[in-house]
Amino acid sequence: MDVFLFIIAIVLIGNFFSYKKEMAKLGTKVDHAEESAVKSELANIKQRLIVLEKIVTDKNYDLNEEISSLHKSERRAHSKQ
């Protein structure tokens, strides 16, 4: 009877370590997938930032903002009359 329990204990311990090993592999796969998703999102954000920097540093941007502000002021003045 003791030999039977010993064999069952060895099998259970072996299965436990096998389970832990498989879970570690799955965790690594998830980490790699998550990492690639984060890298992709970061690349997209960098591209958007570059575009925004170009817009803001464009010399015509300031002029367009001033014109837009004047148009808004004119509309408010006309709507009050």
C-alpha positions in Angstrom: 0.0 0.0 0.0 2.8 2.4 0.8 4.4 1.8 -2.6 1.1 2.6 -4.3 0.9 5.9 -2.4 4.5 6.7 -3.2 3.9 6.1 -7.0 0.7 8.3 -6.9 2.7 11.0 -5.1 5.4 10.9 -7.7 2.9 11.0 -10.6 1.1 14.0 -9.0 4.3 15.9 -8.4 5.4 15.2 -12.0 2.0 16.5 -13.3 2.2 19.6 -11.0 5.6 20.5 -12.4 4.5 19.8 -15.9 1.5 22.1 -15.4 3.7 24.8 -14.0 6.0 24.5 -17.0 3.2 24.8 -19.4 1.7 27.8 -17.6 5.1 29.5 -17.7 5.2 29.0 -21.5 1.7 30.4 -21.9 2.7 33.4 -19.8 5.7 34.0 -22.0 3.5 33.8 -25.1 1.0 36.3 -23.7 3.9 38.6 -22.7 5.3 38.6 -26.2 1.8 39.3 -27.7 1.2 42.1 -25.3 4.6 43.5 -25.9 4.1 43.6 -29.7 0.7 45.2 -29.2 2.2 47.9 -27.0 5.1 48.5 -29.5 2.6 48.8 -32.3 0.4 51.3 -30.4 3.6 53.3 -29.4 4.6 53.5 -33.1 1.1 54.8 -34.0 1.3 57.4 -31.2 4.7 58.5 -32.4 3.4 59.0 -35.9 0.5 61.1 -34.7 2.8 63.2 -32.5 5.0 63.9 -35.6 2.0 65.0 -37.5 0.8 67.2 -34.7 4.3 68.8 -34.3 4.3 69.6 -38.0 0.9 71.2 -37.8 1.8 73.3 -34.7 5.2 74.4 -36.0 3.9 75.3 -39.4 4.1 79.1 -39.9 0.6 79.1 -41.4 -0.9 77.4 -38.4 -0.6 80.6 -36.3 -2.1 82.7 -39.0 -5.0 80.2 -39.5 -5.7 80.2 -35.7 -5.8 84.0 -35.7 -8.2 84.1 -38.7 -10.4 81.5 -37.1 -10.4 83.5 -33.9 -11.5 86.6 -35.7 -14.3 84.7 -37.5 -15.6 83.5 -34.2 -15.5 87.0 -32.8 -17.4 88.3 -35.8 -20.0 85.7 -35.5 -20.5 86.5 -31.8 -20.8 90.2 -32.5 -23.4 89.5 -35.3 -25.4 87.2 -33.1 -25.6 89.7 -30.3 -27.1 92.3 -32.7 
